[in-house]
Amino acid sequence: MSAHIELRGVSKEFALRPTRDQPQARTLVALEDVSLEVPRGEFLTLVGPSGSGKTTLLDLLGGLSRPSRGSVLVDGEEVTGPGLDRGIVFQQYALFPWRTTLANVTFGLEQQGLGRGERVERARENLALVGLEGFEDRYPHELSGGMKQRVAIARSLAYRPGILLMDEPFAALDAQTREQLQDELLRIWRPTGTTVVFITHGIEEAVYLGQRVAVLSSRPGRLKALVDIDLGDRAATTDLRSDPRFVHYRHEVWELLHDEVRRAQDAGHLKIQPDGTERAA
Protein backbone atom coordinates (compact mmCIF):
# COMPACT_ATOMS: atom_id res chain seq x y z
CA MET A 1 0.00 0.00 0.00
CA SER A 2 1.42 3.40 -1.00
CA ALA A 3 2.18 6.02 1.63
CA HIS A 4 -0.48 8.66 2.13
CA ILE A 5 1.75 10.62 4.50
CA GLU A 6 5.53 10.54 4.42
CA LEU A 7 8.13 12.23 6.60
CA ARG A 8 11.67 12.16 5.25
CA GLY A 9 14.41 13.02 7.72
CA VAL A 10 12.30 15.72 9.37
CA SER A 11 13.93 17.97 11.98
CA LYS A 12 12.44 21.05 13.60
CA GLU A 13 14.34 23.69 15.55
CA PHE A 14 13.14 26.77 17.38
CA ALA A 15 15.19 29.85 18.25
CA LEU A 16 14.88 30.71 21.95
CA ARG A 17 15.09 34.36 22.88
CA PRO A 18 17.74 35.36 25.44
CA THR A 19 16.64 35.69 29.06
CA ARG A 20 18.31 37.04 32.18
CA ASP A 21 19.28 33.51 33.22
CA GLN A 22 20.30 32.52 29.69
CA PRO A 23 21.64 35.68 27.99
CA GLN A 24 22.96 33.81 24.96
CA ALA A 25 20.62 33.01 22.07
CA ARG A 26 19.88 29.29 21.98
CA THR A 27 18.28 26.77 19.67
CA LEU A 28 15.79 24.16 20.83
CA VAL A 29 15.75 20.98 18.76
CA ALA A 30 12.17 19.68 19.04
CA LEU A 31 12.37 16.90 16.42
CA GLU A 32 15.42 15.25 14.90
CA ASP A 33 15.63 13.12 11.76
CA VAL A 34 12.13 11.63 11.89
CA SER A 35 11.24 9.38 8.96
CA LEU A 36 7.84 7.72 8.82
CA GLU A 37 5.34 6.42 6.27
CA VAL A 38 1.61 6.23 6.99
CA PRO A 39 -0.41 4.16 4.49
CA ARG A 40 -3.73 5.44 3.23
CA GLY A 41 -6.58 4.63 5.59
CA GLU A 42 -4.37 3.76 8.58
CA PHE A 43 -5.19 4.82 12.14
CA LEU A 44 -1.80 5.75 13.64
CA THR A 45 -1.50 6.80 17.28
CA LEU A 46 1.50 8.76 18.51
CA VAL A 47 2.85 8.76 22.07
CA GLY A 48 5.92 10.25 23.74
CA PRO A 49 6.99 12.10 26.88
CA SER A 50 5.92 15.72 27.34
CA GLY A 51 8.21 17.89 25.25
CA SER A 52 9.03 15.12 22.76
CA GLY A 53 7.64 17.07 19.82
CA LYS A 54 4.28 15.34 19.30
CA THR A 55 2.32 18.54 18.69
CA THR A 56 5.19 19.98 16.65
CA LEU A 57 4.95 16.94 14.40
CA LEU A 58 1.21 17.40 14.00
CA ASP A 59 1.72 21.09 13.15
CA LEU A 60 4.14 20.04 10.40
CA LEU A 61 1.63 17.55 8.99
CA GLY A 62 -1.08 20.19 9.09
CA GLY A 63 1.12 22.73 7.30
CA LEU A 64 0.96 25.10 10.26
CA SER A 65 4.78 25.22 10.30
CA ARG A 66 7.65 24.06 8.07
CA PRO A 67 10.47 21.67 8.95
CA SER A 68 13.96 23.04 9.54
CA ARG A 69 15.29 20.09 7.56
CA GLY A 70 13.69 17.25 5.68
CA SER A 71 10.33 16.99 3.93
CA VAL A 72 6.70 16.33 4.79
CA LEU A 73 4.72 14.86 1.91
CA VAL A 74 1.06 14.02 1.29
CA ASP A 75 0.40 11.87 -1.76
CA GLY A 76 3.97 12.53 -2.84
CA GLU A 77 3.56 16.32 -2.80
CA GLU A 78 5.44 18.45 -0.30
CA VAL A 79 3.27 20.14 2.34
CA THR A 80 3.76 23.90 2.14
CA GLY A 81 0.77 25.09 4.16
CA PRO A 82 -2.69 24.17 5.47
CA GLY A 83 -5.16 22.51 3.12
CA LEU A 84 -8.69 21.18 3.07
CA ASP A 85 -7.27 17.70 2.46
CA ARG A 86 -6.26 17.70 6.15
CA GLY A 87 -8.69 18.23 9.01
CA ILE A 88 -7.37 19.08 12.47
CA VAL A 89 -9.09 18.46 15.81
CA PHE A 90 -7.42 20.06 18.84
CA GLN A 91 -7.79 19.39 22.56
CA GLN A 92 -9.49 22.78 22.85
CA TYR A 93 -12.79 22.68 20.99
CA ALA A 94 -12.18 26.01 19.19
CA LEU A 95 -15.89 26.54 18.55
CA PHE A 96 -17.32 29.97 17.78
CA PRO A 97 -19.48 30.81 20.83
CA TRP A 98 -21.81 33.04 18.79
CA ARG A 99 -22.57 30.28 16.27
CA THR A 100 -24.99 27.42 16.73
CA THR A 101 -23.83 23.82 16.48
CA LEU A 102 -24.99 23.69 12.88
CA ALA A 103 -23.32 27.00 11.99
CA ASN A 104 -20.04 25.87 13.58
CA VAL A 105 -20.00 22.81 11.33
CA THR A 106 -20.90 24.74 8.18
CA PHE A 107 -18.10 27.27 8.78
CA GLY A 108 -15.40 25.25 7.03
CA LEU A 109 -17.75 24.47 4.15
CA GLU A 110 -18.23 28.18 3.49
CA GLN A 111 -14.61 28.29 2.34
CA GLN A 112 -15.36 25.63 -0.29
CA GLY A 113 -17.91 27.74 -2.11
CA LEU A 114 -20.79 25.31 -1.54
CA GLY A 115 -24.34 26.58 -1.71
CA ARG A 116 -26.18 27.11 1.56
CA GLY A 117 -28.48 24.12 1.06
CA GLU A 118 -25.59 21.74 0.45
CA ARG A 119 -23.65 23.14 3.43
CA VAL A 120 -26.60 22.62 5.76
CA GLU A 121 -27.31 19.12 4.45
CA ARG A 122 -23.71 18.01 4.85
CA ALA A 123 -23.48 19.56 8.32
CA ARG A 124 -26.64 17.76 9.44
CA GLU A 125 -25.31 14.45 8.08
CA ASN A 126 -22.08 14.78 10.05
CA LEU A 127 -23.80 15.90 13.24
CA ALA A 128 -25.99 12.80 12.99
CA LEU A 129 -22.84 10.74 12.42
CA VAL A 130 -21.38 11.90 15.75
CA GLY A 131 -24.67 11.45 17.59
CA LEU A 132 -25.80 15.09 17.77
CA GLU A 133 -28.95 14.95 15.71
CA GLY A 134 -31.45 17.31 17.33
CA PHE A 135 -28.79 19.64 18.75
CA GLU A 136 -28.31 21.73 15.60
CA ASP A 137 -29.66 24.92 17.17
CA ARG A 138 -27.76 24.71 20.46
CA TYR A 139 -24.89 27.10 21.23
CA PRO A 140 -21.56 25.86 22.62
CA HIS A 141 -22.35 27.04 26.15
CA GLU A 142 -25.40 24.72 26.10
CA LEU A 143 -23.29 21.64 25.34
CA SER A 144 -21.21 19.36 27.55
CA GLY A 145 -17.49 18.93 26.95
CA GLY A 146 -18.01 15.65 25.14
CA MET A 147 -20.68 17.19 22.91
CA LYS A 148 -18.42 20.12 22.05
CA GLN A 149 -15.71 17.71 20.97
CA ARG A 150 -18.26 15.86 18.83
CA VAL A 151 -19.05 19.15 17.11
CA ALA A 152 -15.34 19.74 16.48
CA ILE A 153 -15.03 16.27 14.94
CA ALA A 154 -18.15 16.79 12.81
CA ARG A 155 -16.76 20.11 11.58
CA SER A 156 -13.51 18.46 10.51
CA LEU A 157 -15.29 15.55 8.83
CA ALA A 158 -17.79 17.76 7.00
CA TYR A 159 -15.41 18.88 4.27
CA ARG A 160 -14.35 15.26 3.76
CA PRO A 161 -10.60 15.47 4.35
CA GLY A 162 -8.47 12.50 3.38
CA ILE A 163 -6.41 12.98 6.53
CA LEU A 164 -7.62 13.68 10.07
CA LEU A 165 -5.03 15.02 12.53
CA MET A 166 -6.06 14.86 16.19
CA ASP A 167 -4.09 16.44 19.03
CA GLU A 168 -5.18 14.84 22.33
CA PRO A 169 -8.84 15.55 21.53
CA PHE A 170 -10.22 13.57 24.49
CA ALA A 171 -7.69 14.59 27.14
CA ALA A 172 -9.98 17.06 28.95
CA LEU A 173 -12.92 14.66 29.17
CA ASP A 174 -13.90 12.34 32.01
CA ALA A 175 -12.99 8.66 31.63
CA GLN A 176 -16.48 7.45 30.72
CA THR A 177 -17.01 10.11 28.04
CA ARG A 178 -13.51 9.53 26.69
CA GLU A 179 -14.11 5.79 26.24
CA GLN A 180 -17.46 6.49 24.60
CA LEU A 181 -15.90 8.90 22.11
CA GLN A 182 -13.08 6.47 21.37
CA ASP A 183 -15.68 3.92 20.28
CA GLU A 184 -17.57 6.56 18.29
CA LEU A 185 -14.39 7.63 16.53
CA LEU A 186 -13.55 4.06 15.50
CA ARG A 187 -17.11 3.55 14.28
CA ILE A 188 -16.92 6.71 12.15
CA TRP A 189 -13.42 5.97 10.85
CA ARG A 190 -13.84 2.35 9.73
CA PRO A 191 -16.02 2.93 6.62
CA THR A 192 -14.44 6.24 5.51
CA GLY A 193 -10.92 5.27 4.43
CA THR A 194 -9.66 8.39 6.22
CA THR A 195 -6.03 8.38 7.36
CA VAL A 196 -5.86 9.33 11.05
CA VAL A 197 -2.86 10.53 13.06
CA PHE A 198 -3.92 10.72 16.72
CA ILE A 199 -1.70 12.16 19.46
CA THR A 200 -2.30 11.00 23.02
CA HIS A 201 -0.58 10.84 26.40
CA GLY A 202 -2.58 7.73 27.26
CA ILE A 203 -0.93 4.40 26.49
CA GLU A 204 -4.24 2.56 26.84
CA GLU A 205 -5.92 4.99 24.44
CA ALA A 206 -3.06 4.61 21.95
CA VAL A 207 -3.38 0.82 21.93
CA TYR A 208 -7.18 0.85 21.87
CA LEU A 209 -7.39 3.14 18.84
CA GLY A 210 -4.25 2.54 16.83
CA GLN A 211 -3.43 0.00 14.15
CA ARG A 212 0.13 1.06 14.88
CA VAL A 213 1.57 3.05 17.77
CA ALA A 214 4.50 5.37 17.03
CA VAL A 215 6.67 6.04 20.09
CA LEU A 216 8.76 9.22 20.18
CA SER A 217 11.89 9.54 22.28
CA SER A 218 12.49 12.29 24.82
CA ARG A 219 13.67 15.61 23.42
CA PRO A 220 14.83 15.91 20.73
CA GLY A 221 12.00 13.74 19.48
CA ARG A 222 13.10 10.82 17.35
CA LEU A 223 11.05 7.87 16.19
CA LYS A 224 12.01 5.23 18.75
CA ALA A 225 9.66 2.43 17.72
CA LEU A 226 6.60 1.47 15.71
CA VAL A 227 4.42 -1.12 17.41
CA ASP A 228 1.96 -3.06 15.23
CA ILE A 229 -1.33 -3.63 17.06
CA ASP A 230 -3.28 -6.74 16.07
CA LEU A 231 -6.42 -7.07 18.17
CA GLY A 232 -8.66 -8.61 15.55
CA ASP A 233 -12.18 -7.23 15.29
CA ARG A 234 -12.33 -4.66 18.10
CA ALA A 235 -16.10 -4.36 17.78
CA ALA A 236 -16.54 -8.10 18.38
CA THR A 237 -14.79 -8.07 21.77
CA THR A 238 -16.97 -7.07 24.70
CA ASP A 239 -14.19 -6.06 27.09
CA LEU A 240 -11.20 -5.43 24.85
CA ARG A 241 -9.13 -3.73 27.56
CA SER A 242 -9.07 -6.99 29.55
CA ASP A 243 -8.05 -9.10 26.56
CA PRO A 244 -4.57 -10.67 27.07
CA ARG A 245 -3.46 -9.32 23.69
CA PHE A 246 -4.43 -5.79 24.70
CA VAL A 247 -2.59 -6.15 28.01
CA HIS A 248 0.50 -7.39 26.14
CA TYR A 249 0.56 -4.41 23.74
CA ARG A 250 -0.13 -1.94 26.53
CA HIS A 251 2.85 -3.29 28.49
CA GLU A 252 5.09 -3.21 25.41
CA VAL A 253 4.32 0.46 24.74
CA TRP A 254 4.57 1.27 28.44
CA GLU A 255 8.10 -0.14 28.60
CA LEU A 256 9.18 1.85 25.53
CA LEU A 257 7.67 5.05 26.89
CA HIS A 258 8.73 4.56 30.51
CA ASP A 259 12.41 4.54 29.51
CA GLU A 260 11.95 7.82 27.64
CA VAL A 261 10.13 9.52 30.51
CA ARG A 262 12.98 8.55 32.86
CA ARG A 263 15.54 9.80 30.32
CA ALA A 264 13.70 13.12 30.01
CA GLN A 265 13.68 13.49 33.81
CA ASP A 266 17.40 12.75 34.04
CA ALA A 267 18.14 15.31 31.31
CA GLY A 268 16.03 17.94 33.08
CA HIS A 269 13.57 18.13 30.16
CA LEU A 270 10.70 16.84 32.24
CA LYS A 271 9.53 17.50 35.76
CA ILE A 272 7.10 15.28 37.61
CA GLN A 273 4.48 17.21 39.52
CA PRO A 274 3.37 16.26 43.07
CA ASP A 275 0.22 14.67 41.57
CA GLY A 276 2.35 12.42 39.34
CA THR A 277 1.66 14.22 36.08
CA GLU A 278 4.36 15.32 33.65
CA ARG A 279 5.39 18.86 32.85
CA ALA A 280 7.94 19.86 30.24
CA ALA A 281 10.81 21.80 31.80
Backbone torsions as a table, in degrees:
resi	resn	phi	psi	omega
1	MET	NA	131.9	-177.1
2	SER	-72.7	154.1	-178.8
3	ALA	-73.6	131.1	172.6
4	HIS	-84.2	-42.5	177.3
5	ILE	-120.2	138.4	177.4
6	GLU	-140.5	130.2	171.8
7	LEU	-111.5	127.6	-178.0
8	ARG	-118.2	103.9	175.9
9	GLY	53.4	45.2	-173.5
10	VAL	-80.7	127.0	171.7
11	SER	-126.8	148.9	178.0
12	LYS	-138.4	125.0	179.7
13	GLU	-120.7	149.5	176.8
14	PHE	-125.8	136.6	175.1
15	ALA	-82.0	128.5	178.7
16	LEU	-99.5	131.0	-179.2
17	ARG	-72.2	148.2	178.8
18	PRO	-62.3	146.9	175.1
19	THR	-127.5	175.6	179.4
20	ARG	-63.3	-39.3	179.9
21	ASP	-76.9	-28.9	-179.5
22	GLN	-128.0	80.0	-173.6
23	PRO	-69.1	-18.7	179.8
24	GLN	-86.6	140.6	175.5
25	ALA	-62.3	139.0	-177.8
26	ARG	-130.7	163.1	176.7
27	THR	-120.6	129.8	176.4
28	LEU	-100.3	121.9	176.7
29	VAL	-92.3	107.8	-177.5
30	ALA	-85.2	-42.3	179.0
31	LEU	-131.0	145.6	-178.9
32	GLU	-139.1	116.2	171.0
33	ASP	52.8	54.3	179.0
34	VAL	-92.5	122.2	175.3
35	SER	-122.4	131.6	-173.8
36	LEU	-160.5	139.6	173.1
37	GLU	-118.6	134.0	178.1
38	VAL	-119.7	112.8	180.0
39	PRO	-65.1	155.8	177.8
40	ARG	-60.0	132.5	176.4
41	GLY	85.5	0.0	-179.4
42	GLU	-79.8	148.2	171.0
43	PHE	-104.2	105.0	-179.4
44	LEU	-107.0	127.2	173.6
45	THR	-104.0	150.3	-173.5
46	LEU	-129.8	122.5	178.4
47	VAL	-125.8	159.9	178.3
48	GLY	174.3	161.7	178.7
49	PRO	-61.7	160.4	173.0
50	SER	-56.9	135.6	-179.9
51	GLY	85.8	7.0	-177.2
52	SER	-85.9	-2.8	175.6
53	GLY	96.7	17.7	-178.5
54	LYS	-61.4	-51.4	-179.0
55	THR	-67.8	-35.8	175.9
56	THR	-58.5	-42.3	178.9
57	LEU	-63.1	-42.1	179.5
58	LEU	-65.7	-38.7	177.1
59	ASP	-61.0	-38.8	178.5
60	LEU	-65.9	-42.2	178.2
61	LEU	-64.7	-36.4	-179.6
62	GLY	-79.0	-7.6	-178.3
63	GLY	78.0	15.4	179.5
64	LEU	-80.5	-16.1	172.7
65	SER	-150.7	168.7	-177.6
66	ARG	-114.6	147.1	178.8
67	PRO	-68.9	149.0	173.7
68	SER	-70.8	-35.8	175.4
69	ARG	-145.0	154.4	178.7
70	GLY	89.0	-175.3	-174.5
71	SER	-136.0	145.4	171.4
72	VAL	-115.3	123.4	-176.2
73	LEU	-124.8	143.7	171.7
74	VAL	-124.8	122.3	-175.4
75	ASP	52.8	37.5	176.3
76	GLY	81.6	-4.5	-179.8
77	GLU	-104.3	136.5	-178.2
78	GLU	-67.8	136.0	177.4
79	VAL	-78.4	121.9	-179.9
80	THR	-117.4	-3.9	179.6
81	GLY	177.9	-180.0	178.2
82	PRO	-63.3	157.4	177.8
83	GLY	-157.0	156.4	-179.0
84	LEU	-73.5	-4.6	173.9
85	ASP	-78.1	-8.4	-179.5
86	ARG	-128.3	117.6	174.5
87	GLY	-96.7	144.3	-178.2
88	ILE	-124.8	131.3	175.0
89	VAL	-120.1	121.0	-177.3
90	PHE	-97.7	169.3	174.9
91	GLN	-64.0	-42.0	174.2
92	GLN	-79.2	138.5	-170.6
93	TYR	-68.6	-29.8	177.1
94	ALA	54.7	41.7	175.8
95	LEU	-91.9	149.1	176.3
96	PHE	-78.7	117.3	-174.2
97	PRO	-66.1	-21.9	-177.7
98	TRP	-90.7	-0.8	179.1
99	ARG	-107.2	144.4	174.5
100	THR	-69.8	171.1	176.7
101	THR	-54.6	-47.5	-179.7
102	LEU	-61.3	-45.5	-178.0
103	ALA	-67.7	-30.1	175.1
104	ASN	-65.2	-39.0	-178.6
105	VAL	-74.2	-34.7	-179.3
106	THR	-75.6	-12.5	-174.7
107	PHE	-56.1	-50.3	-178.7
108	GLY	-63.8	-31.6	-178.8
109	LEU	-70.8	-23.6	178.4
110	GLU	-63.3	-28.6	-179.8
111	GLN	-76.2	-12.8	-179.0
112	GLN	-92.1	-3.7	178.4
113	GLY	75.4	20.2	177.6
114	LEU	-75.9	150.3	176.0
115	GLY	-67.6	158.8	-175.1
116	ARG	-59.1	-42.0	-178.8
117	GLY	-61.1	-42.5	-179.9
118	GLU	-69.2	-37.7	178.3
119	ARG	-61.2	-46.5	-177.9
120	VAL	-65.4	-42.3	-178.9
121	GLU	-63.0	-44.6	-178.8
122	ARG	-67.8	-37.3	178.7
123	ALA	-64.8	-42.5	178.6
124	ARG	-63.0	-40.4	178.9
125	GLU	-60.1	-43.3	-176.7
126	ASN	-76.5	-31.1	173.7
127	LEU	-66.4	-38.5	175.9
128	ALA	-65.2	-36.8	-179.8
129	LEU	-60.8	-36.9	-179.4
130	VAL	-95.4	11.6	173.9
131	GLY	81.6	27.3	-178.6
132	LEU	-117.2	25.1	175.3
133	GLU	-63.3	130.8	-177.2
134	GLY	97.9	-5.8	-179.9
135	PHE	-111.1	16.9	-174.7
136	GLU	-59.8	-32.0	-174.7
137	ASP	-97.4	5.1	178.4
138	ARG	-80.1	148.7	174.9
139	TYR	-95.2	159.3	-176.6
140	PRO	-52.4	-37.4	-177.7
141	HIS	-68.8	-11.4	178.8
142	GLU	-95.7	3.7	-176.2
143	LEU	-112.9	151.4	174.2
144	SER	-75.7	170.2	178.7
145	GLY	-58.9	-44.2	179.3
146	GLY	-63.3	-38.2	179.4
147	MET	-68.6	-38.1	176.7
148	LYS	-61.7	-40.4	-179.9
149	GLN	-68.5	-32.4	174.6
150	ARG	-63.0	-39.8	177.6
151	VAL	-62.9	-43.1	179.6
152	ALA	-61.7	-39.6	178.2
153	ILE	-67.6	-44.1	178.8
154	ALA	-60.4	-39.6	179.6
155	ARG	-63.1	-41.5	179.5
156	SER	-69.9	-35.9	-179.5
157	LEU	-75.3	-23.9	-171.0
158	ALA	-61.9	-36.1	179.6
159	TYR	-93.0	17.8	168.3
160	ARG	53.5	57.4	178.0
161	PRO	-72.8	150.2	176.3
162	GLY	-78.2	-20.5	-177.5
163	ILE	-128.9	133.8	176.4
164	LEU	-118.3	119.3	-179.6
165	LEU	-106.1	125.7	-173.0
166	MET	-129.0	120.6	-176.5
167	ASP	-105.7	92.9	-179.4
168	GLU	45.6	52.1	-172.7
169	PRO	-66.5	-21.0	-176.0
170	PHE	-107.8	7.2	-172.0
171	ALA	-62.8	-32.9	-175.1
172	ALA	-88.2	1.6	-174.9
173	LEU	-96.0	156.7	176.6
174	ASP	-69.6	161.7	-171.4
175	ALA	-58.6	-41.9	-177.4
176	GLN	-66.2	-45.0	179.0
177	THR	-65.7	-38.6	-179.9
178	ARG	-61.7	-46.3	180.0
179	GLU	-64.7	-36.8	178.6
180	GLN	-63.9	-43.9	-179.4
181	LEU	-71.2	-29.8	173.8
182	GLN	-60.0	-46.0	179.2
183	ASP	-64.5	-40.5	179.0
184	GLU	-62.8	-41.8	-179.1
185	LEU	-63.2	-44.4	177.9
186	LEU	-63.0	-40.0	179.4
187	ARG	-62.7	-40.9	-179.8
188	ILE	-70.4	-40.2	-173.3
189	TRP	-70.2	-40.5	-170.2
190	ARG	-50.8	-49.9	-175.0
191	PRO	-84.1	-5.2	-170.1
192	THR	-88.6	-27.1	-173.8
193	GLY	75.7	11.3	179.4
194	THR	-72.2	139.6	173.9
195	THR	-86.9	126.1	-176.3
196	VAL	-118.2	131.2	169.1
197	VAL	-117.9	116.8	-168.8
198	PHE	-122.3	115.0	177.4
199	ILE	-88.7	136.7	176.8
200	THR	-151.0	153.3	169.7
201	HIS	-90.5	-13.1	-173.8
202	GLY	-91.4	119.0	178.8
203	ILE	-63.4	-44.0	-179.6
204	GLU	-61.6	-41.5	178.6
205	GLU	-64.5	-40.7	179.9
206	ALA	-60.5	-44.0	-178.5
207	VAL	-72.5	-37.8	-177.9
208	TYR	-65.3	-39.3	-174.9
209	LEU	-91.8	-36.6	-165.0
210	GLY	-83.6	142.6	165.7
211	GLN	-78.7	-30.1	169.6
212	ARG	-138.0	150.4	175.3
213	VAL	-116.1	122.0	175.2
214	ALA	-95.5	127.5	-178.6
215	VAL	-108.9	121.4	176.5
216	LEU	-93.0	147.7	176.6
217	SER	-78.2	171.2	171.7
218	SER	-64.5	164.5	-175.3
219	ARG	-55.7	135.4	-3.6
220	PRO	-73.2	140.1	-174.9
221	GLY	-66.2	122.2	172.8
222	ARG	-123.7	158.1	177.0
223	LEU	-78.8	106.2	-176.9
224	LYS	-80.7	-42.2	-175.8
225	ALA	-160.2	154.5	169.7
226	LEU	-120.9	120.0	-177.4
227	VAL	-107.1	117.0	175.4
228	ASP	-75.2	131.7	-178.8
229	ILE	-110.4	116.0	178.7
230	ASP	-120.1	98.0	-178.6
231	LEU	-115.2	13.7	-179.8
232	GLY	67.3	-147.8	179.4
233	ASP	-82.0	102.5	-178.0
234	ARG	-59.1	-37.3	-176.4
235	ALA	-68.3	-20.7	-176.8
236	ALA	-86.8	-10.1	-178.6
237	THR	-99.7	122.5	-175.8
238	THR	-66.1	-48.1	-178.2
239	ASP	-124.5	76.1	-173.0
240	LEU	-61.5	-35.5	-175.4
241	ARG	-67.2	-15.5	177.3
242	SER	-98.5	-4.4	-179.9
243	ASP	-65.5	135.1	-179.3
244	PRO	-55.4	-34.3	178.3
245	ARG	-66.1	-40.4	178.8
246	PHE	-63.8	-44.3	179.8
247	VAL	-61.3	-40.0	179.0
248	HIS	-61.6	-49.5	-178.8
249	TYR	-65.7	-39.8	179.2
250	ARG	-60.2	-42.0	179.9
251	HIS	-68.2	-38.8	179.4
252	GLU	-61.2	-46.7	179.6
253	VAL	-68.3	-38.6	179.1
254	TRP	-58.6	-44.5	-179.7
255	GLU	-62.8	-42.5	178.8
256	LEU	-62.9	-42.7	-176.1
257	LEU	-77.1	-36.6	-177.7
258	HIS	-60.0	-41.1	178.1
259	ASP	-61.0	-38.6	-177.8
260	GLU	-73.5	-36.5	176.8
261	VAL	-63.1	-43.2	178.9
262	ARG	-64.2	-40.4	179.6
263	ARG	-64.5	-39.9	179.0
264	ALA	-65.7	-38.2	176.2
265	GLN	-62.8	-46.8	-177.7
266	ASP	-63.2	-32.6	-179.7
267	ALA	-83.9	-5.1	-179.2
268	GLY	79.7	12.0	179.4
269	HIS	-83.9	-15.1	-173.1
270	LEU	-140.3	132.9	175.6
271	LYS	-115.0	139.3	177.4
272	ILE	-97.1	123.5	-178.5
273	GLN	-73.8	163.3	178.3
274	PRO	-55.9	-27.8	-179.7
275	ASP	-86.9	3.7	176.4
276	GLY	92.3	-4.0	179.1
277	THR	-82.2	161.3	-179.0
278	GLU	-90.8	152.5	169.4
279	ARG	-145.8	128.8	179.6
280	ALA	-66.8	134.8	-179.7
281	ALA	-80.5	NA	NA
